[in-house]
């Protein structure tokens, strides 16, 4: 049988309350029973102390206890306290409490050797004893048999009433605890049920679902985390669709050009000459570049496990890369500055991938910096990290668009004009390589008027999980 979580919570709360109430009821009953018997015995002992002078005077008058033989009236008078008037009248005080409890019926008179003389004949083996002394000599003992159970009818009725009251209170407590348990189960599990329903909707593809955050407790945090997860999944779904659309667009364009060129050659409209072959070769090269970029991007997503992690000096790597780019920068009338410290910039990483990262950064500056400008490549050690900077002059990138520079297929100009350069995968690949080395890539406005890209690499770069 399947039991819901709310039922389990209710039963757990109710069981806890039931055990608590029953435990308290049992403790209260035992405490009352023992306390009530103790109260009765205290009243009996008090009665014993008060009538002790009566027996002392009677023994002094008669010289022995034989006057009590067959004389119950005399025994009755001796067991009356002295402060009780012996005459009849309307202003007589009520009998003492010990009379009401029946304590006087449990009194016994014993002689000096503790032999039975009068009173309660079935006294206990260990009664409460008080010595009767006359002229300093013990002439007898007053014995009181303690109450071990409640036997008097009035006392039993009182005890039964207390038990009924305890049972009633226990039932009321159980009823209240059931209501509270039901409310707790309903209140605590309502957010979980909402999350469960929303999760099913999310699994069905409805990413627009959002839960209300009505509190700051764990339930509210759960709802907030679910909303963030839903927004992240929605954003990933949008990126996936955009990614597929961008790939389709980037592949369709060169394929359309190649198909048109080949059909024109087949129809004899365009001659098969070196110019036509160069055009086809250019489109094949564009396709190859796009496929290579996608492959590199997938490797960056896989990350550290596919990379070789070896000690290397980034200072030497950057110097070699800058030397290889100087001619191309000069051809575009751009100045390339290299600012490196004298000390090595040592990290642990994949030399080929890091070279690709810095190559893409310089390629980005070369492609987008206006002629007559300059680019600056530098590095420094900062704490436990190595910072590599690549900045250039105008044009810059608006602040609102900087955060999207590392998105796949994103280009600042907003058009899909392929004349401006690649497919918008270069910086996304760079960020993936940096993260695979345990680092990061960030962008900000350059002091030269263009874009400032910073690669942050830990000195002991670790493989990304």
Secondary structure, DSSP 8 states (H G I E B T S, - for coil): ----HHHHHHHHHHHHHHHHHHHHHHHHHHHHHHHHHHHHHHHHHHHHHHHHHHHHHHHHHHSSSGGGTT-HHHHHHHTS-TTS--S--TT-----HHHHHTGGGGEEEEETT--EEEE-SS--TT-EEEEEEETTEEEEEEEE----S--SHHHHHHHHHHHHHHHHHHHHHHHHHHHHHHHHHHHHHHHHHHHHHHHHHHHTT-TT-------SSHHHHHHHHHHHHHHHHHHHHHHHHHHHHHHHHHHHHHHHHHHHHHHHHHTTSS---HHHHHHHHHHHHHHHHHHHHHHHHHHHHHGGGGS--EEEEHHHHHHHHHHHHHHHHHHTT-EEEEE--SS--EEEE-HHHHHHHHHHHHHHHHHHS-TT-EEEEEEEEETTEEEEEEEEESS---HHHHTTTTSTT--TT-S--GGG-S-S-HHHHHHHHHHHTT-EEEEEE-TTEEEEEEEEEETT-----
